[in-house]
Amino acid sequence: MTLGSPGSADQHTATQRARTALAGLMSSVGSLGLAAAATAPALLAAIDQHAAAVRDSLQADLRPLSAIALAGYVEGIRDAAREHGWRMPEGHIDFAAGDWVLTRLLAVCSLAQGLPTRA
């Protein structure tokens, strides 16, 4: 999908959709997972390592992270994980259990928290 120039209506709509998707992720696992990480140094370290890998994957050293890039990344991770039988945990989640996909999603939530509130 090709977006219009920065500031265009298409860009604004895509950004709003991406922010909505990231807010949904934050609501489903991010808030609780990042709160758990605040009291579990090993989980926090794993999230930080995953966040660095996400930044590398999105070439964040060359251009700023955006809601659109992060939401697209989440969609790709979820699609690939589902193809391999992964499902989003339901009920009580043991965030420290070492689930790679869940830790990666928490890393995206952590990165999304650092995005500017307006794009």
FENNORCOR-V17951 format. One record per pair of residues at least 12 apart in sequence whose C-alpha atoms are under 10 Angstrom apart, sorted by the first residue. I is the first residue (numbers start at 1). GAP is how many residues later the second one is. Records with the same first field share a line. If there is no record, write none. Layout:
# FENNORCOR-V17951
I->GAP ; GAP
This chain:
# FENNORCOR-V17951
6->113
7->112
11->57 ; 108
12->106 ; 107
14->53 ; 54
15->51 ; 52 ; 53 ; 54 ; 56 ; 103 ; 104
16->51 ; 52 ; 102 ; 103
17->50 ; 51 ; 54
18->48 ; 49 ; 50 ; 51 ; 52 ; 53 ; 54
19->47 ; 48 ; 49 ; 51 ; 52 ; 93 ; 98 ; 99
20->47 ; 51
21->46 ; 47 ; 49 ; 50 ; 51 ; 53 ; 54
22->45 ; 46 ; 48 ; 49 ; 50 ; 52 ; 83 ; 86 ; 87 ; 90 ; 91
23->48 ; 86 ; 89 ; 90
25->46 ; 49 ; 80 ; 81 ; 83 ; 84
26->79 ; 80 ; 82 ; 83 ; 84 ; 86 ; 87
27->82
28->60 ; 61 ; 62
29->59 ; 60 ; 61 ; 64 ; 66 ; 73 ; 76 ; 77 ; 80
30->72 ; 73 ; 75 ; 76 ; 77 ; 78 ; 79 ; 80 ; 83
31->75 ; 78 ; 79
32->61 ; 63 ; 74
33->14 ; 60 ; 61 ; 62 ; 63 ; 69 ; 70 ; 72 ; 73 ; 74 ; 76 ; 77
34->13 ; 61 ; 69 ; 72 ; 73 ; 75 ; 76
36->58 ; 59 ; 60
37->58 ; 59 ; 69
40->55 ; 56
41->55
42->54 ; 56
43->52 ; 53 ; 54 ; 55 ; 60 ; 63
44->52 ; 59 ; 62 ; 63
46->50 ; 52 ; 54 ; 57 ; 58 ; 60 ; 61
47->53 ; 55 ; 56 ; 57 ; 58 ; 59 ; 60 ; 61 ; 62 ; 63 ; 64
48->55 ; 56 ; 58 ; 59 ; 60 ; 62 ; 63
49->54 ; 55 ; 58
50->50 ; 51 ; 53 ; 54 ; 55 ; 56 ; 57 ; 58 ; 60
51->52 ; 53 ; 54 ; 55 ; 56 ; 57 ; 58 ; 59 ; 60
52->55 ; 56 ; 59
53->51 ; 54
54->16 ; 19 ; 20 ; 50 ; 51 ; 53 ; 54 ; 57
55->15 ; 52 ; 53 ; 56
57->16
58->12 ; 15
64->51
65->46 ; 47 ; 49 ; 50 ; 51
66->45 ; 46 ; 48 ; 49 ; 50 ; 53
67->41 ; 44 ; 45 ; 46 ; 48 ; 49 ; 50 ; 51 ; 52
70->35 ; 38 ; 39 ; 41 ; 42
71->37 ; 38 ; 41
73->32 ; 35
74->27 ; 30 ; 31 ; 34 ; 35
77->24 ; 25 ; 27 ; 28
78->23 ; 24 ; 27
80->21
81->19 ; 20
86->13 ; 15 ; 16
87->14 ; 15
88->13 ; 14
89->13
